[in-house]
């Protein structure tokens, strides 16, 4: 992906957000008083409860569920969220659907290639949210698929084991470590061969840097070990097993930074020379047993109130009417301000990933010292 295209995509993301803020608040109010909302409420009260498969943890859901249940009190004991791997959310759905078992009413996950297949297989209910009309186009790539958040992949590092002038905030900083033996196998990242989430990060990075990506992968791969979860990398960096990890999902780190003493050991940074930004998707399934409840949840998440709850749980809200003081961590606008729009790597739903993933992984495994 050339520089002009990268900047155009990121500017489109920012431009869409800036243009939407004046109309979405009125849209929220209109939905609250609409016949559709009243009909969804009536139908939801007759349903068996809401089942959500996601790749976000219980602590990320806390504020969303708390506010959702306040708004819809009959749902207090009728919402279950199950955290699993990005691709596993769909695999479980397919398996249960094939034998007519109860399955997810809603899927929330960061897995672009798996979402593309899910759409192609007809698994997504093409529900048009009344709160989605004025959201930016990139946040609703297919009918029924909406972004819950725009989550940055970050660098984390052990502040006690690195000198302050070694604290990394760029991929180039980590690449330079490949020249020193003490960093060999002391940094980590997601395994791109293990699941959709890791694949998407590295594939989009490859597109972002173009011809320069091979050298970067070679340098990073020579000193990196591979993991399958952001929380695991966070724990291992804090314990000193790793000095740093990169492309760690911010949602696995931010909610833990308030723990006493955590910030004295663990540091984090947006990646100044290329922050991958996951446009994390959510949608109602065609196999939903409680479609009205799932639609209520989706619409709540897309509202201002819902996006604030999203931010409180460590995810990154993208509505421009969510202000910095309303959430404890980041908003999309904060990220743009900190790293610059040209240094954002949007991870969306490019169909080329389906065609190119096999060849890309063959190259990637060579650089990251995996047998083909």
N, C-alpha and C positions, 0 to 999 in steps of 0.2 A: 504494500500500500504506500504510494508516494506521499511526500510531505503535504502537497496541496490537498489531496483527498483526505488525509488525516485531519487537517485543520478545518476543512469544510464540514466533515462529520461532526467534529466537536463543536463548531460554531452553530451548526443546526441544532445540536442538543441544547446549547445555551440559549439560542434565539427562541426556540420553542418554549423554553421555561419562562423567559422574560415576557413573552407575549401572552402567556396564559394567566398570569396572576390576577389580572383585573377582572376576569370573568368567572374563575372557578369558585370564588366565594359565593357569588350570587347563585351559581349552579348548585352548590351545597344546599342552600336554603330552599331552592326550588324543589330539589329531590326530597327533602324532609317533608314537604307538604304535598307531595305528589300522590296520585292514585296508585302509581306503581309501587311506591314505598309502602303504602297501606296494604296493598295486595300481598306483597312479599312478607310483611309482618303476619298477616292472617294465615298465609300458607305455612310459614315457618313454625307457628305454634302447633300445627298438626303433624309436623315431621318428627323423626325419631332422634334427631341430634346431628351435629356437624362433625364430620371426620376429615381431618386435613393431614396429608402426607407432605413433609417438607424437609429441606436440608438446613433449616435454621433451628437452633437449640431452644430448649424450654425457656431459658433466661431471655432470649430475644423476643419470645412471644408474650412475656408477662404483662407488659403494659397494654399491648394490643388486646389481649383477652380481658384484662381488667376493665378497660373502657368499653369494650364491646358488650360485656355482660351487664355493665351499668345501663347501657343504652337499651339493651334487649334482655331484661331480667329473667325471662323464661329460659334463656340459654345458659343460665348459671351453672347447671350440672350437665349440660348437653353438648359441650365442645371438647373434642379430643384432638390433640396435635401429636403426630408421631414423627420424630426426627430420624432420618435415615440418609444414606448416601444420595448424591444428586441423581444418579441414574436409577438407583434402587426404588425411588419413588414411583417411577414409571413401570419398572419390572414387576413390582408387587401389584400395581393396578392391573396390568395385563393378565397376570396370573389369576387374580381373583375374578376379574371380569370374565375370563374364559370358562369358569365353572359357576358363574352366576352367584358368587358370594358377595357379601357387603364389601364395598371398597371405598376409596377416597371420594368425597364429594368435591374436594378442592385440592389442587397441587400447587405448592409454592417452592420453587427450587431454581438454582442457578445451573442450568445444563442446556446450553443452546442447541447442541446437536440432538439431544434427546427430545427437546421441545419440538424441533423441526419434524422429527419422526412421529411424534405424538399427533401433531397437526395433520400430517400426511395420512396417518392411520384413522383419522376421524375421531380421535379420543377427546378432543376439546369441544365443549359446548360454545357455540359462537355467540355468546351473550354480549350484547352491547350495553355497557354500563352507562347510565345517564350522567355519571360523574366523569366519564371519559371523553366527552365530546370535545372539550377544549384542552385536553392534555396533549403534549407534543407527540408527533407521529411516531417517533422512535420508542415511545413508552407503550405503544399498542401495535406491535408489528403484525399481528394477525387478529381477525375477529375473535374476541373472547380472551385473548392473551394480553395482560397488562403488567406493567412493572410495579412491583411492591416497593422497590428501593433501587438506588444506584450506589453499590457498595465498593469502596476502594480496596485494592490489594496493596498491602503495605510492607515495609521492612520493619522487623523487630530485632532487637539486639540486647545483649547483656551488658549493662552499664558498668557493672563491677569488674568485668574481665577485659574490657576494652578501655583504652585511654580515651578521654573525651574527644580528642582530635581524630580518633578512629571511628567514631559513631557514624554509621553510613546513612546517607539519605539519597543516594543515587545508585543505579545499577553499575555505573562506571566505578564507584567506590569498591563494590564487591568484586568486580572483574579484576581490579588491580591486586586484590588479595591472592589471586591465582599465582602470583609470582613469589609468594612466601609459603614455605612448608608448614608453618604453624596453623594455617587456615585450611589445610587439606582435610576434608570430611568434617569440617567444623561449621559449615553452614548448611541450610536445608531449604527445600521448596517442595511444592506439590508434585507428585508423580503423575505426569501427563498420560501415562499408560493405564492408570488405575480407574479413572472415572471422568465423566464429561467436564466437570468443573476444572480439573487440572489441565485437561486437553485444551479447553477453550482459552485459558489464560496464556498458555505458551503459543498456541496457534495464532492468536491475535497479536501477541508480541512479535512473532515472526513477520506478520504482515506489516506491523507498524515500523519496524526497523529495516525491512527490506534486505538489501544486500549486506547490511552490517550485522544482521542477526546471527549469521553463522559464527562469526568471530566471538560475539557475545555469548552464545550458547557454549562454544568450545571453552571459553574462559570460566564461565560459571559452572558448567558441567564437570570440569576437572576437579573442583573442590567441594561439590555439593553432594549431600545425601538426600534421599527422597522419602517423603512422608505422605500420608493420606488424609491428614486433618490439620486444620489450623490450631485447634486447641492443643493437640499433641505437640506441635512445634512451639507453641507458647510455653508450655510446661518445660520442654527440654531446653529452650533458651534460658528460661529463668533458673533452671537447675544447673546450667553451665555445660550441659552435654554439647550444645551448639553455642557458638558465639553470636550467630545471627541467623535469621531466616528471611526469605523474600517471597513476595506474592502471597503473604499470609492474609487470609480474609479478615478485614477489620472487625467484622461482627463477632469473631471469636476472641478478640483481644479487648476492645473498648469497654465492655461491661465489667471486666475484671480489674481495670486500672485504678478503681477507687478503693480496692482492698488495701488495708494498712501495710505500708512498706513496699507495695508492688512497684510503684514508680521509682523507687531507689535502685531496683534491680533491673527492671525491664523498661527499655525505651522503645519508641516506635516513631516512624516517619512515613509520610507520603513519599512516593518515589519521584523526585524532581525531574528526572529525565525520562519518565514514562510510567505513569500510574494506571494500571489496568482498572477499569471501572465496570463492574458487573451490573448489567441491567437485569436484575433478578426477576424472573417471571412468576405470574400466578394466574390460575384459570380454574373455572368450574368444569368438572368432567361430565361427559355424556352419560357415564354410569352412575351419576350421583343419586343417592337415595333421598337426599335432603337438598335439592337444588335451590329452593328459596332461601334457606339458611346460608348456603354458600354464597349466593348473590348478595345477601345482606352483609356478609363478612367482606366480600370484595369491595362493595360500595363504601363500607365504613373505612377500609384501608385507604381508598382513593380520596377520601374527604380530608379536609384540613385537620380535623380532630384525629383521624386515623393516622395521618402522616406524622403528626406530633408523637403519637404513641409508638409508631415505627421507630422514630428517632430516639426515643427514650430507651428502647430496648437494644440500641447499639447498631441498628441498620441506618442507612443514610437516606433521608427523605429528599425528594426532588421537586416538590411543589415550591414555587418561589414565595408563596405567602407563609411558609414556615420559616420563622426568623431564628437567628442563632440563639437567642436567649430562651427559646421555647424547648430546645433539645440540648442534652449535655455533651454531645459529641459533634459530628459534622453534618452539614447539609451539602447538597451538590454545589451550591453557589460558593461555599467555603472552599471546596476542593479546587474549583476553577480559579479562585483568587490566590490560593497558595501555590499551585504548580503551573498555572497558565493553561489556557485551553488547548494549546498546541502540544502539551505534554500529557494529555488525557488519552488513554487507549480504550475507546468504548467497546465493551464486549457485548455484542448484540446477537443477531440471528442471520448471519451471512450463510447462505446455502452452500457456498464453496467449501465450508468446513466438512460437509458430508463427503464430498468428492475427493478432498485433498488430505483427509486425516491419516489415511494409511501411509501415504508417501511421507507426510510430515513426521509421523511417529518413527518411521524407520530412520530418518535423519536425526531426530531428537534423541533416540536411544543411543546412537553412536556417540553423541556429545556427552550424554549423561551416564556413559559407561554401563549400559545395559545390553545384554545379549539379544540379538535380533531373533 
